[in-house]
Amino acid sequence: MVFNRFKKRPKGTGTSEEYVGRIPTPRGAQTMGVVESRLGFGKMRVVCSDKKLRICRVPGKYKRRIWLREGDIVLVEPWELEGDKKGDIIVKYRPAQVGMLRRQGLLDELGV
């Protein structure tokens, strides 16, 4: 069989399980949160594990890599100034990673 590089592969030929690998966990002042709503212009309202509501943005370095929707679990780094109100979203956890975090008990404080 000759491989045609322009033809798409049939669905289901990839691996059935998603590789989890190393999962980034909160370090220092970082907290985990749930995206409550999207506000537009790259900003979201996030309910963090420390029970604070923050307006978070996706920094330019991650803007093309992270696509967020309501209900996504994210890792938030609060700003040095106005850290109780604002922060940056660093990581969006994938569904397989959320399952691992749930089994480790790290999502209990979020109430998810």
Backbone hydrogen bonds, N-H to C=O, Kabsch-Sander energy under -0.5 kcal/mol:
donor,donor_aa,acceptor,acceptor_aa,energy
4,N,2,V,-0.5
5,R,3,F,-0.7
7,K,4,N,-0.9
13,T,10,P,-1.2
30,Q,27,R,-1.9
31,T,76,V,-2.6
33,G,74,V,-2.5
34,V,47,V,-2.2
35,V,72,D,-2.3
36,E,34,V,-0.5
36,E,45,R,-3.1
37,S,45,R,-1.4
39,L,43,K,-2.5
40,G,43,K,-1.0
43,K,40,G,-1.1
44,M,56,C,-3.0
45,R,37,S,-3.0
46,V,44,M,-0.6
46,V,54,R,-3.0
47,V,34,V,-2.4
48,C,46,V,-0.7
48,C,52,K,-2.6
49,S,32,M,-2.4
51,K,48,C,-1.5
54,R,46,V,-2.7
54,R,52,K,-0.6
55,I,85,K,-3.1
56,C,44,M,-3.1
56,C,54,R,-0.7
57,R,87,G,-1.7
58,V,42,G,-1.2
62,Y,59,P,-1.7
63,K,59,P,-0.9
65,R,62,Y,-0.9
66,I,62,Y,-2.1
67,W,65,R,-0.6
68,L,66,I,-0.5
71,G,35,V,-3.0
72,D,69,R,-1.6
74,V,33,G,-2.7
75,L,91,V,-2.4
76,V,31,T,-3.6
76,V,74,V,-0.5
77,E,88,D,-2.9
79,W,86,K,-1.7
83,G,80,E,-0.5
85,K,82,E,-1.4
86,K,82,E,-2.4
87,G,55,I,-1.4
88,D,77,E,-2.5
89,I,57,R,-2.7
90,I,75,L,-2.9
90,I,88,D,-0.6
91,V,75,L,-1.0
93,Y,73,I,-2.5
93,Y,91,V,-0.5
98,V,94,R,-2.5
99,G,95,P,-1.9
100,M,96,A,-1.7
101,L,97,Q,-2.5
102,R,98,V,-2.3
103,R,99,G,-2.0
104,Q,100,M,-1.8
105,G,101,L,-0.7
105,G,102,R,-0.6
106,L,101,L,-2.1
107,L,101,L,-0.7
108,D,105,G,-0.6
110,L,107,L,-0.7
111,G,107,L,-0.9
111,G,108,D,-0.6
112,V,107,L,-1.2
